[in-house]
């Protein structure tokens, strides 16, 4: 013979925990505005100054993720390939600038030696 009272209490307590727990967390968690108001004035100023830069970095990150997701490969593989390509491009540009500096030094040597 089922005990319907016990089942009703268990259902009520379970519902209160599943609904009331997240509701309590949302109620006691401060909003972003409240957290910002708790900063000291120096941190508020620095945060406002860096807001645009941080937003641009995030937008660039999301754009790269969208590009990576167009490939059939996993995102982390495509990201690693992109990092390797960027690193190779940087090394090549450094090599070219070093060659240019060496050429300029040679030209200066020739001009002063004549």
DSSP file (Angstrom, degrees, kcal/mol; ACC not computed):
  #  RESIDUE AA STRUCTURE BP1 BP2  ACC     N-H-->O    O-->H-N    N-H-->O    O-->H-N    TCO  KAPPA ALPHA  PHI   PSI    X-CA   Y-CA   Z-CA
    1    1 A X              0   0    0      0, 0.0     2,-0.0     0, 0.0     0, 0.0   0.000 360.0 360.0 360.0 115.5    0.0    0.0    0.0
    2    2 A X        -     0   0    0      1,-0.1     2,-1.0     2,-0.0     3,-0.1  -0.333 360.0-131.6 -69.6 144.9    1.7    3.2   -1.2
    3    3 A X     >  -     0   0    0      1,-0.2     4,-1.8     2,-0.1     5,-0.1  -0.804  24.7-177.8 -96.1  95.2    2.2    6.1    1.2
    4    4 A X  H  > S+     0   0    0     -2,-1.0     4,-2.2     1,-0.2    -1,-0.2   0.795  78.7  58.0 -68.2 -29.4    0.9    9.0   -0.8
    5    5 A X  H  > S+     0   0    0      2,-0.2     4,-2.4     1,-0.2    -1,-0.2   0.918 106.8  47.7 -65.4 -43.7    1.7   11.6    1.9
    6    6 A X  H  > S+     0   0    0      1,-0.2     4,-2.5     2,-0.2    -2,-0.2   0.910 112.4  49.4 -63.9 -42.1    5.4   10.6    1.9
    7    7 A X  H  X S+     0   0    0     -4,-1.8     4,-2.5     2,-0.2    -2,-0.2   0.893 110.7  50.2 -64.1 -39.5    5.5   10.8   -1.9
    8    8 A X  H  X S+     0   0    0     -4,-2.2     4,-2.5     2,-0.2    -2,-0.2   0.915 111.4  48.3 -65.6 -42.8    3.9   14.2   -1.8
    9    9 A X  H  X S+     0   0    0     -4,-2.4     4,-2.8     2,-0.2     5,-0.2   0.924 112.6  48.3 -63.1 -43.8    6.4   15.5    0.8
   10   10 A X  H  X S+     0   0    0     -4,-2.5     4,-2.5     1,-0.2    -2,-0.2   0.910 112.7  48.0 -64.4 -41.5    9.3   14.1   -1.2
   11   11 A X  H  X S+     0   0    0     -4,-2.5     4,-2.5     2,-0.2    -1,-0.2   0.910 113.1  49.0 -64.2 -41.6    8.0   15.7   -4.4
   12   12 A X  H  X S+     0   0    0     -4,-2.5     4,-2.4     2,-0.2    -2,-0.2   0.923 113.3  45.4 -63.7 -45.9    7.5   19.0   -2.6
   13   13 A X  H  X S+     0   0    0     -4,-2.8     4,-2.3     2,-0.2    -2,-0.2   0.911 113.8  50.0 -66.0 -41.8   10.9   19.1   -1.0
   14   14 A X  H  X S+     0   0    0     -4,-2.5     4,-2.7    -5,-0.2     5,-0.2   0.921 112.2  47.1 -61.9 -44.2   12.6   18.0   -4.3
   15   15 A X  H  X>S+     0   0    0     -4,-2.5     4,-2.4     1,-0.2     5,-0.5   0.901 111.1  52.1 -64.8 -40.2   10.7   20.8   -6.2
   16   16 A X  H  X5S+     0   0    0     -4,-2.4     4,-2.2     1,-0.2     5,-0.4   0.895 113.4  44.4 -63.2 -39.2   11.6   23.3   -3.5
   17   17 A X  H  X5S+     0   0    0     -4,-2.3     4,-1.5     3,-0.2     5,-0.4   0.913 115.3  46.8 -71.2 -42.3   15.3   22.4   -3.8
   18   18 A X  H  <5S+     0   0    0     -4,-2.7     4,-0.4    -5,-0.2    -2,-0.2   0.846 128.3  25.7 -70.4 -33.1   15.3   22.3   -7.7
   19   19 A X  H  X5S+     0   0    0     -4,-2.4     4,-1.6    -5,-0.2    -3,-0.2   0.847 124.3  48.2 -95.2 -43.4   13.5   25.6   -8.0
   20   20 A X  H  X<S+     0   0    0     -4,-2.2     4,-2.5    -5,-0.5    -3,-0.2   0.835 104.7  59.1 -71.3 -33.3   14.4   27.4   -4.7
   21   21 A X  H  X S+     0   0    0     -4,-1.5     4,-2.2    -5,-0.4     5,-0.2   0.974 111.2  38.3 -62.2 -56.7   18.2   26.7   -4.9
   22   22 A X  H  > S+     0   0    0     -4,-0.4     4,-2.5    -5,-0.4    -1,-0.2   0.874 115.6  54.8 -62.0 -35.0   18.9   28.4   -8.2
   23   23 A X  H  X S+     0   0    0     -4,-1.6     4,-2.0     2,-0.2    -1,-0.2   0.902 108.3  49.2 -64.5 -39.4   16.4   31.2   -7.2
   24   24 A X  H  X S+     0   0    0     -4,-2.5     4,-2.2     2,-0.2     5,-0.2   0.912 110.7  49.8 -64.4 -42.8   18.3   31.8   -4.0
   25   25 A X  H  X S+     0   0    0     -4,-2.2     4,-1.6     1,-0.2    -2,-0.2   0.918 112.1  47.9 -62.5 -43.4   21.6   31.9   -5.8
   26   26 A X  H  < S+     0   0    0     -4,-2.5    -1,-0.2     1,-0.2    -2,-0.2   0.864 112.1  50.9 -64.6 -34.9   20.2   34.4   -8.3
   27   27 A X  H  < S+     0   0    0     -4,-2.0    -2,-0.2     1,-0.2    -1,-0.2   0.882 116.5  37.7 -71.7 -38.8   18.7   36.5   -5.5
   28   28 A X  H  < S+     0   0    0     -4,-2.2     2,-0.3    -5,-0.1    -1,-0.2   0.639  93.5  98.4 -91.1 -13.7   21.9   36.8   -3.5
   29   29 A X  S  < S-     0   0    0     -4,-1.6     2,-0.1    -5,-0.2    -4,-0.0  -0.576  76.0-124.6 -75.4 131.2   24.4   37.1   -6.4
   30   30 A X        -     0   0    0     -2,-0.3    -2,-0.1     1,-0.1    -1,-0.1  -0.433  23.4-117.8 -73.5 150.4   25.3   40.7   -7.1
   31   31 A X     >  -     0   0    0     -2,-0.1     4,-2.2     1,-0.1     5,-0.2  -0.315  28.4-104.1 -78.2 169.2   24.8   42.2  -10.5
   32   32 A X  H  > S+     0   0    0      1,-0.2     4,-2.3     2,-0.2     5,-0.1   0.881 123.1  53.2 -61.8 -38.1   27.6   43.4  -12.7
   33   33 A X  H  > S+     0   0    0      2,-0.2     4,-2.1     1,-0.2    -1,-0.2   0.907 108.1  49.6 -64.2 -42.5   26.6   47.0  -11.9
   34   34 A X  H  > S+     0   0    0      2,-0.2     4,-1.0     1,-0.2    -2,-0.2   0.902 111.1  49.4 -64.9 -40.3   26.7   46.3   -8.1
   35   35 A X  H >X S+     0   0    0     -4,-2.2     4,-0.7     1,-0.2     3,-0.6   0.916 109.9  51.5 -63.2 -42.2   30.2   44.8   -8.4
   36   36 A X  H >< S+     0   0    0     -4,-2.3     3,-1.0     1,-0.2    -2,-0.2   0.886 106.4  54.3 -62.6 -38.8   31.4   47.7  -10.4
   37   37 A X  H 3< S+     0   0    0     -4,-2.1    -1,-0.2     1,-0.2    -2,-0.2   0.753 102.5  58.5 -68.0 -22.9   30.1   50.2   -7.8
   38   38 A X  H << S+     0   0    0     -4,-1.0    -1,-0.2    -3,-0.6    -2,-0.2   0.648  85.5 100.8 -81.0 -15.3   32.1   48.3   -5.1
   39   39 A X  S << S-     0   0    0     -3,-1.0     2,-0.1    -4,-0.7    -3,-0.0  -0.297  84.1-108.6 -62.3 152.1   35.4   48.9   -6.9
   40   40 A X     >  -     0   0    0      1,-0.1     4,-2.2     4,-0.0     3,-0.4  -0.484  37.4-102.1 -74.9 161.0   37.6   51.7   -5.6
   41   41 A X  H  > S+     0   0    0      1,-0.2     4,-2.3     2,-0.2     5,-0.2   0.821 120.9  55.5 -57.3 -34.4   37.6   54.7   -7.9
   42   42 A X  H  > S+     0   0    0      2,-0.2     4,-2.3     1,-0.2    -1,-0.2   0.927 110.1  45.2 -65.0 -43.6   41.1   53.9   -9.3
   43   43 A X  H  > S+     0   0    0     -3,-0.4     4,-2.6     2,-0.2    -2,-0.2   0.870 111.2  53.7 -67.2 -36.2   39.9   50.4  -10.4
   44   44 A X  H  X S+     0   0    0     -4,-2.2     4,-2.3     2,-0.2    -2,-0.2   0.931 110.3  47.1 -61.9 -44.6   36.7   51.8  -11.8
   45   45 A X  H  X S+     0   0    0     -4,-2.3     4,-2.1     2,-0.2    -2,-0.2   0.933 113.8  47.0 -62.5 -47.0   38.7   54.3  -13.9
   46   46 A X  H  X S+     0   0    0     -4,-2.3     4,-2.0     1,-0.2    -1,-0.2   0.887 111.6  51.9 -63.2 -39.6   41.1   51.6  -15.1
   47   47 A X  H  X S+     0   0    0     -4,-2.6     4,-0.8     1,-0.2    -1,-0.2   0.908 110.1  47.9 -64.4 -42.0   38.2   49.2  -15.9
   48   48 A X  H  X S+     0   0    0     -4,-2.3     4,-0.5     1,-0.2     3,-0.3   0.877 111.3  51.3 -66.3 -36.9   36.5   51.9  -18.0
   49   49 A X  H  < S+     0   0    0     -4,-2.1     4,-0.4     1,-0.2     3,-0.3   0.877 115.3  41.2 -67.1 -37.4   39.7   52.7  -19.9
   50   50 A X  H  X S+     0   0    0     -4,-2.0     4,-2.6     1,-0.2     5,-0.2   0.505  90.4  90.7 -89.7  -4.8   40.3   49.0  -20.7
   51   51 A X  H  X S+     0   0    0     -4,-0.8     4,-2.2    -3,-0.3    -1,-0.2   0.919  88.0  46.0 -60.1 -46.8   36.7   48.2  -21.6
   52   52 A X  H  X S+     0   0    0     -4,-0.5     4,-2.3    -3,-0.3    -1,-0.2   0.914 113.9  48.9 -63.9 -43.6   37.0   49.0  -25.3
   53   53 A X  H  > S+     0   0    0     -4,-0.4     4,-2.4     1,-0.2    -1,-0.2   0.922 112.0  48.5 -62.5 -44.6   40.3   47.1  -25.7
   54   54 A X  H  X S+     0   0    0     -4,-2.6     4,-2.3     1,-0.2    -1,-0.2   0.887 110.7  51.2 -63.2 -39.2   38.9   44.1  -24.0
   55   55 A X  H  X S+     0   0    0     -4,-2.2     4,-2.5    -5,-0.2    -1,-0.2   0.907 110.3  48.9 -65.4 -41.2   35.8   44.2  -26.2
   56   56 A X  H  X S+     0   0    0     -4,-2.3     4,-2.4     2,-0.2    -2,-0.2   0.907 111.0  50.1 -65.1 -41.0   37.9   44.4  -29.3
   57   57 A X  H  X S+     0   0    0     -4,-2.4     4,-2.4     2,-0.2    -2,-0.2   0.912 111.7  48.5 -62.3 -42.2   40.0   41.4  -28.2
   58   58 A X  H  X S+     0   0    0     -4,-2.3     4,-2.6     2,-0.2    -2,-0.2   0.917 111.1  49.7 -64.7 -43.0   36.9   39.4  -27.4
   59   59 A X  H  X S+     0   0    0     -4,-2.5     4,-2.3     1,-0.2    -2,-0.2   0.905 111.3  49.4 -62.1 -40.9   35.4   40.2  -30.8
   60   60 A X  H  X S+     0   0    0     -4,-2.4     4,-2.4     2,-0.2    -1,-0.2   0.911 110.9  50.7 -63.4 -42.3   38.7   39.2  -32.5
   61   61 A X  H  X S+     0   0    0     -4,-2.4     4,-2.3     1,-0.2    -2,-0.2   0.919 111.3  47.1 -60.6 -45.9   38.7   35.9  -30.6
   62   62 A X  H  X S+     0   0    0     -4,-2.6     4,-2.3     2,-0.2    -1,-0.2   0.885 110.6  53.0 -65.9 -38.3   35.1   35.1  -31.6
   63   63 A X  H  X S+     0   0    0     -4,-2.3     4,-2.1     1,-0.2    -1,-0.2   0.922 109.7  48.1 -62.6 -43.7   35.8   36.0  -35.2
   64   64 A X  H  X S+     0   0    0     -4,-2.4     4,-2.8     1,-0.2    -2,-0.2   0.908 109.9  52.5 -63.6 -40.8   38.8   33.6  -35.2
   65   65 A X  H  X S+     0   0    0     -4,-2.3     4,-2.2     1,-0.2    -1,-0.2   0.904 108.3  50.9 -61.5 -40.0   36.7   30.8  -33.6
   66   66 A X  H  X S+     0   0    0     -4,-2.3     4,-0.6     2,-0.2    -1,-0.2   0.907 111.5  47.8 -63.6 -40.5   34.0   31.3  -36.3
   67   67 A X  H >< S+     0   0    0     -4,-2.1     3,-0.9     1,-0.2     4,-0.4   0.917 112.1  49.7 -64.7 -42.4   36.8   31.0  -39.0
   68   68 A X  H >< S+     0   0    0     -4,-2.8     3,-1.2     1,-0.2    -2,-0.2   0.857 104.9  58.2 -63.9 -35.3   38.2   27.9  -37.3
   69   69 A X  H 3< S+     0   0    0     -4,-2.2    -1,-0.2     1,-0.3    -2,-0.2   0.661  91.0  70.6 -73.6 -14.2   34.8   26.2  -37.1
   70   70 A X  T << S+     0   0    0     -3,-0.9    -1,-0.3    -4,-0.6    -2,-0.2   0.721  85.6  86.1 -72.6 -19.7   34.3   26.4  -40.9
   71   71 A X  S <  S-     0   0    0     -3,-1.2     4,-0.1    -4,-0.4     7,-0.0  -0.396  81.8-130.3 -80.0 158.0   37.0   23.7  -41.3
   72   72 A X  S    S+     0   0    0     -2,-0.1    -1,-0.1     2,-0.1     3,-0.1   0.689  86.3  85.8 -77.3 -19.4   36.3   20.0  -41.1
   73   73 A X  S    S-     0   0    0      1,-0.1    -2,-0.1    -5,-0.1     2,-0.0  -0.335  97.7 -83.5 -78.0 162.3   39.1   19.6  -38.6
   74   74 A X    >>  -     0   0    0      1,-0.1     4,-2.0    -2,-0.1     3,-0.5  -0.344  40.6-116.5 -62.1 149.2   38.7   20.1  -34.8
   75   75 A X  H 3> S+     0   0    0      1,-0.2     4,-2.7     2,-0.2     5,-0.2   0.869 113.2  55.2 -58.2 -40.4   39.0   23.7  -33.8
   76   76 A X  H 3> S+     0   0    0      1,-0.2     4,-2.0     2,-0.2    -1,-0.2   0.848 107.6  50.0 -66.9 -32.0   42.1   23.1  -31.7
   77   77 A X  H <> S+     0   0    0     -3,-0.5     4,-2.3     2,-0.2    -1,-0.2   0.928 112.8  45.9 -68.2 -44.4   44.0   21.6  -34.7
   78   78 A X  H  X S+     0   0    0     -4,-2.0     4,-2.3     1,-0.2    -2,-0.2   0.893 112.4  51.6 -64.8 -39.4   43.0   24.5  -36.9
   79   79 A X  H  X S+     0   0    0     -4,-2.7     4,-2.5     2,-0.2    -1,-0.2   0.899 109.6  49.7 -64.5 -40.2   44.0   27.0  -34.1
   80   80 A X  H  X S+     0   0    0     -4,-2.0     4,-2.5     2,-0.2    -2,-0.2   0.903 110.4  50.0 -65.7 -40.9   47.4   25.3  -33.7
   81   81 A X  H  X S+     0   0    0     -4,-2.3     4,-2.5     2,-0.2    -2,-0.2   0.906 111.1  49.7 -62.2 -40.8   48.0   25.4  -37.5
   82   82 A X  H  X S+     0   0    0     -4,-2.3     4,-2.6     2,-0.2    -2,-0.2   0.905 110.5  49.6 -65.1 -41.5   47.1   29.1  -37.4
   83   83 A X  H  X S+     0   0    0     -4,-2.5     4,-2.6     2,-0.2    -2,-0.2   0.910 111.8  48.8 -62.8 -41.7   49.5   29.8  -34.5
   84   84 A X  H  X S+     0   0    0     -4,-2.5     4,-2.5     2,-0.2    -2,-0.2   0.906 112.3  48.3 -64.6 -41.5   52.2   27.9  -36.4
   85   85 A X  H  X S+     0   0    0     -4,-2.5     4,-2.5     2,-0.2    -2,-0.2   0.908 112.7  48.3 -64.7 -42.1   51.5   29.9  -39.6
   86   86 A X  H  X S+     0   0    0     -4,-2.6     4,-2.3     2,-0.2    -2,-0.2   0.909 111.9  49.6 -64.0 -42.2   51.6   33.2  -37.6
   87   87 A X  H  X S+     0   0    0     -4,-2.6     4,-2.4     2,-0.2    -2,-0.2   0.907 111.3  49.0 -63.3 -42.4   54.8   32.2  -35.9
   88   88 A X  H  X S+     0   0    0     -4,-2.5     4,-2.4     2,-0.2    -2,-0.2   0.902 110.8  50.3 -64.6 -41.2   56.4   31.3  -39.3
   89   89 A X  H  X S+     0   0    0     -4,-2.5     4,-2.4     2,-0.2    -2,-0.2   0.904 110.7  49.8 -62.5 -40.8   55.3   34.7  -40.7
   90   90 A X  H  X S+     0   0    0     -4,-2.3     4,-2.3     2,-0.2    -2,-0.2   0.919 111.2  48.2 -64.0 -44.3   56.7   36.5  -37.7
   91   91 A X  H  X S+     0   0    0     -4,-2.4     4,-2.3     1,-0.2    -2,-0.2   0.895 111.6  50.6 -63.3 -39.6   60.1   34.7  -38.1
   92   92 A X  H  X S+     0   0    0     -4,-2.4     4,-2.6     2,-0.2    -2,-0.2   0.913 110.4  48.4 -65.0 -42.6   60.1   35.5  -41.8
   93   93 A X  H  X S+     0   0    0     -4,-2.4     4,-2.3     1,-0.2    -2,-0.2   0.886 111.8  50.1 -66.4 -36.7   59.5   39.2  -41.2
   94   94 A X  H  X S+     0   0    0     -4,-2.3     4,-2.1     2,-0.2    -2,-0.2   0.898 110.9  49.8 -65.9 -39.3   62.2   39.3  -38.6
   95   95 A X  H  X S+     0   0    0     -4,-2.3     4,-2.3     2,-0.2    -2,-0.2   0.918 111.5  48.5 -64.3 -43.4   64.6   37.6  -41.0
   96   96 A X  H  X S+     0   0    0     -4,-2.6     4,-2.3     1,-0.2    -2,-0.2   0.904 111.7  48.6 -64.3 -41.2   63.7   40.1  -43.8
   97   97 A X  H  X S+     0   0    0     -4,-2.3     4,-2.3     2,-0.2    -1,-0.2   0.874 110.5  51.6 -67.9 -34.8   64.2   43.0  -41.4
   98   98 A X  H  X S+     0   0    0     -4,-2.1     4,-2.3     2,-0.2    -2,-0.2   0.899 110.1  49.4 -66.5 -39.6   67.6   41.6  -40.3
   99   99 A X  H  X S+     0   0    0     -4,-2.3     4,-2.5     2,-0.2    -2,-0.2   0.899 110.4  50.6 -63.5 -40.5   68.7   41.3  -43.9
  100  100 A X  H  X S+     0   0    0     -4,-2.3     4,-2.4     2,-0.2    -2,-0.2   0.914 110.4  48.7 -64.3 -42.8   67.6   44.8  -44.6
  101  101 A X  H  X S+     0   0    0     -4,-2.3     4,-2.4     2,-0.2    -1,-0.2   0.906 111.4  50.5 -62.7 -41.5   69.6   46.1  -41.6
  102  102 A X  H  X S+     0   0    0     -4,-2.3     4,-2.3     2,-0.2    -2,-0.2   0.909 110.4  49.5 -64.0 -41.6   72.6   44.1  -42.8
  103  103 A X  H  X S+     0   0    0     -4,-2.5     4,-2.5     2,-0.2    -2,-0.2   0.910 110.8  50.0 -61.9 -42.3   72.3   45.6  -46.3
  104  104 A X  H  X S+     0   0    0     -4,-2.4     4,-2.4     1,-0.2    -2,-0.2   0.904 110.4  49.8 -64.0 -40.8   72.0   49.1  -44.8
  105  105 A X  H  X S+     0   0    0     -4,-2.4     4,-2.5     2,-0.2    -1,-0.2   0.910 111.0  49.8 -62.7 -41.3   75.1   48.5  -42.7
  106  106 A X  H  X S+     0   0    0     -4,-2.3     4,-2.6     2,-0.2    -2,-0.2   0.906 110.3  50.0 -63.9 -41.6   77.0   47.3  -45.7
  107  107 A X  H  X S+     0   0    0     -4,-2.5     4,-2.6     2,-0.2    -1,-0.2   0.905 111.1  49.1 -63.2 -40.9   76.0   50.3  -47.8
  108  108 A X  H  X S+     0   0    0     -4,-2.4     4,-2.5     2,-0.2     5,-0.2   0.911 111.3  50.5 -64.3 -41.7   77.1   52.6  -44.9
  109  109 A X  H  X S+     0   0    0     -4,-2.5     4,-1.9     2,-0.2    -2,-0.2   0.921 112.4  46.2 -61.3 -44.5   80.4   50.7  -44.8
  110  110 A X  H  X S+     0   0    0     -4,-2.6     4,-1.1     2,-0.2    -2,-0.2   0.904 113.4  49.1 -64.4 -41.7   80.9   51.0  -48.5
  111  111 A X  H  < S+     0   0    0     -4,-2.6    -2,-0.2     1,-0.2    -1,-0.2   0.889 115.7  42.6 -68.2 -37.9   80.0   54.7  -48.5
  112  112 A X  H  < S+     0   0    0     -4,-2.5    -1,-0.2     1,-0.2    -2,-0.2   0.776 111.8  55.4 -78.8 -25.6   82.3   55.5  -45.6
  113  113 A X  H  <        0   0    0     -4,-1.9    -1,-0.2    -5,-0.2    -2,-0.2   0.694 360.0 360.0 -79.3 -19.7   85.2   53.4  -47.0
  114  114 A X     <        0   0    0     -4,-1.1    -1,-0.2    -3,-0.2    -2,-0.1   0.481 360.0 360.0 -77.2 360.0   85.3   55.1  -50.4
